[in-house]
Amino acid sequence: MSVHTDTVLQRQALIVGRLLDQATGAPVSTSAELTLGYKRSDQSEYRPCPLASRLDADGHFVFSTDQADLFAQLTPTPDFDFRLQASAASYQASTHDFSLPGTDLTPATETVTLSGATYDMPRLSGPLINLSLTLAPEPLRLAGQVLEDGDPETPLAGAQVQVTAPETRPAVETDSRGYFAIDNMPLERQVTLTLSHGGSERTTAVVLDYSRPVVHRTFAF
């Protein structure tokens, strides 16, 4: 039995992109939220944009519509400003502003052929917008203890601990129990620490774990 229909369902993707972790480059999807606001360029307040949105497990997102006249409240279609906001647990929120001219948001018609039949498809005239967004993890603290090399039961007081790569940060000093803490670590997967005490110096690499707000490490010096 053959079934024939003259109805063609269309949803046009307007904005696509990917949400990534700024420190690791890994996709962000778990608990992430994306909101899109819009306003005419002569207005001051953004309002929710009536586009359907989807975010998949690989961090890819899309905003789409099946309404070709969505932005045509005025003729000609005015220019619009957009504000894309992204947030997720354990990350700092991010905002991306961009504008589109009215010519990109004007209703148009595209002729397509499906299964031998020709259809006039309503669509917006502008090109697909491709955005890549990054979210910075919440500030990370490195906390640790420096012990005397060869005598792990003895803490080393007064040692200098300093981030020296990928950038140089002010040194901190271990307390009487050998403990130290460095706040706001660089947004990198790996940093270099330089330990110094009594004229001696040693460098060591530390891999940062952004799945928790504090990274704990112990060093022998």
ChimeraX attribute file (.defattr): number of C-alpha atoms within 10 A of each C-alpha:
attribute: neighborCount
match mode: 1-to-1
recipient: residues
	/A:1	2
	/A:2	3
	/A:3	4
	/A:4	5
	/A:5	5
	/A:6	7
	/A:7	7
	/A:8	9
	/A:9	7
	/A:10	13
	/A:11	14
	/A:12	16
	/A:13	19
	/A:14	17
	/A:15	16
	/A:16	18
	/A:17	16
	/A:18	19
	/A:19	25
	/A:20	20
	/A:21	18
	/A:22	18
	/A:23	18
	/A:24	16
	/A:25	12
	/A:26	13
	/A:27	18
	/A:28	26
	/A:29	20
	/A:30	13
	/A:31	9
	/A:32	15
	/A:33	15
	/A:34	18
	/A:35	15
	/A:36	21
	/A:37	17
	/A:38	20
	/A:39	19
	/A:40	18
	/A:41	15
	/A:42	10
	/A:43	10
	/A:44	9
	/A:45	10
	/A:46	14
	/A:47	12
	/A:48	12
	/A:49	17
	/A:50	15
	/A:51	19
	/A:52	13
	/A:53	16
	/A:54	14
	/A:55	20
	/A:56	14
	/A:57	10
	/A:58	14
	/A:59	20
	/A:60	17
	/A:61	20
	/A:62	21
	/A:63	22
	/A:64	16
	/A:65	18
	/A:66	16
	/A:67	16
	/A:68	20
	/A:69	16
	/A:70	16
	/A:71	21
	/A:72	15
	/A:73	9
	/A:74	8
	/A:75	9
	/A:76	11
	/A:77	18
	/A:78	20
	/A:79	17
	/A:80	19
	/A:81	18
	/A:82	20
	/A:83	19
	/A:84	17
	/A:85	16
	/A:86	20
	/A:87	20
	/A:88	18
	/A:89	13
	/A:90	16
	/A:91	19
	/A:92	14
	/A:93	17
	/A:94	15
	/A:95	15
	/A:96	13
	/A:97	12
	/A:98	10
	/A:99	14
	/A:100	16
	/A:101	14
	/A:102	20
	/A:103	14
	/A:104	18
	/A:105	24
	/A:106	20
	/A:107	19
	/A:108	15
	/A:109	13
	/A:110	11
	/A:111	9
	/A:112	11
	/A:113	10
	/A:114	8
	/A:115	5
	/A:116	7
	/A:117	8
	/A:118	10
	/A:119	15
	/A:120	12
	/A:121	16
	/A:122	18
	/A:123	22
	/A:124	26
	/A:125	16
	/A:126	16
	/A:127	11
	/A:128	13
	/A:129	13
	/A:130	12
	/A:131	14
	/A:132	13
	/A:133	18
	/A:134	21
	/A:135	22
	/A:136	18
	/A:137	21
	/A:138	17
	/A:139	16
	/A:140	20
	/A:141	19
	/A:142	18
	/A:143	15
	/A:144	19
	/A:145	19
	/A:146	26
	/A:147	21
	/A:148	15
	/A:149	13
	/A:150	9
	/A:151	11
	/A:152	14
	/A:153	9
	/A:154	14
	/A:155	22
	/A:156	23
	/A:157	19
	/A:158	19
	/A:159	25
	/A:160	18
	/A:161	25
	/A:162	19
	/A:163	23
	/A:164	17
	/A:165	15
	/A:166	13
	/A:167	9
	/A:168	13
	/A:169	15
	/A:170	10
	/A:171	17
	/A:172	16
	/A:173	19
	/A:174	20
	/A:175	15
	/A:176	12
	/A:177	14
	/A:178	20
	/A:179	19
	/A:180	20
	/A:181	16
	/A:182	20
	/A:183	11
	/A:184	10
	/A:185	14
	/A:186	19
	/A:187	18
	/A:188	15
	/A:189	14
	/A:190	16
	/A:191	18
	/A:192	17
	/A:193	20
	/A:194	17
	/A:195	23
	/A:196	18
	/A:197	15
	/A:198	8
	/A:199	5
	/A:200	9
	/A:201	13
	/A:202	12
	/A:203	14
	/A:204	12
	/A:205	12
	/A:206	15
	/A:207	12
	/A:208	22
	/A:209	17
	/A:210	21
	/A:211	11
	/A:212	12
	/A:213	13
	/A:214	18
	/A:215	18
	/A:216	12
	/A:217	12
	/A:218	13
	/A:219	16
	/A:220	16
	/A:221	19
